Amino acid sequence: MNIDQLNHYKQRLAFETDSWDVYEALNRNEPVVVVDGRSAEAYAREHIPGAINLPHREICAETTEALDKARLYVCYCGGSSRVHNLM
């Protein structure tokens, strides 16, 4: 792996996470907000406890301007089986 490749992946990891890291961050009460990007109907059926609903089609400057910029927002929009595994 060359230095350009290494830098590429290092930058990507700064903005990506996995379900285990999110689970651990929530258990440690870190300033993480989970954003469910699915429809309101899917959110109503089931969602990660504490998640807020912001359907991906509605994400824009206006709908996110009130979000606390000091917090880390982790978005998900996976199927219900993925949500169920995190609950």
N, C-alpha and C positions, 0 to 999 in steps of 0.2 A: 504494500500500500504506500503510495507516495504522499507527500505533505498536503497536496491539494485535496486528495481524497479524505485524508484524516481531518482536515479543516471542514470539509463539506459535512461529514457525519457529526463532528463536534457541534457545528452550528445547528444541525437538525435536532440533535438531542436536547438542545436548550429549549426547544418548543414542543417536544413530544414527551409522552409518558405512557405508562401502561396501567392496566387496571389494578395491579398489585401496589404500585407506587401511590395511586390515588387512594386506595383502601387504607394503606399505612398512614398517609398524610391526614386523612379524615380521622383516623383513630388517635392520632397525636394532636388533634385540634389545631392543625396548621391553618393559616388563612387561605384555605382553598374553597372555591365555590364551584360546585358541579352544575353544569348547564346542560339540560336535556334539550337537544335540538329537534326532537320529534314533534309531531302534531300534538295539540292539546288533548285530543282523544287518547292517543297512545300514552301520554303522560298520566292522564287520569286513570288508565288501566293499571299501570305500574311504573315506578320510577325509583331511582336510587334515593334512599331517605335523605332529606335535606336539599335535594336538587331543586333548582329553579327551572321553569319551563320558558324557553325562548325558541320557538320554532325556527329552523334554519332559514326559511323563506322570509322571516321577519327581522333577521339580524342586519342592522345597518347603524349608521352613526347616531340616528335619533333614538333607537331602541336600546342602545348601549351607553349613551352619554351619562346616565346616572349611576353606572356601575363604579364601585370603589376601585380606583386604579392601583391601590396598594395591595389588592388581593390577587391571587392567581385564579384564573378561570379555566376549568377543564371541561371541554364540551364533548358530548357523546350523542350519537344518533343511531346506535346499533339496534338490532332486533330485540324483541322481548326476552329471548333466551339469554342474551348477553346481560341485560339488566338484571334478570333473575339471578344470575350467577354472582352478582355483586351485592345482592341484598342479604 
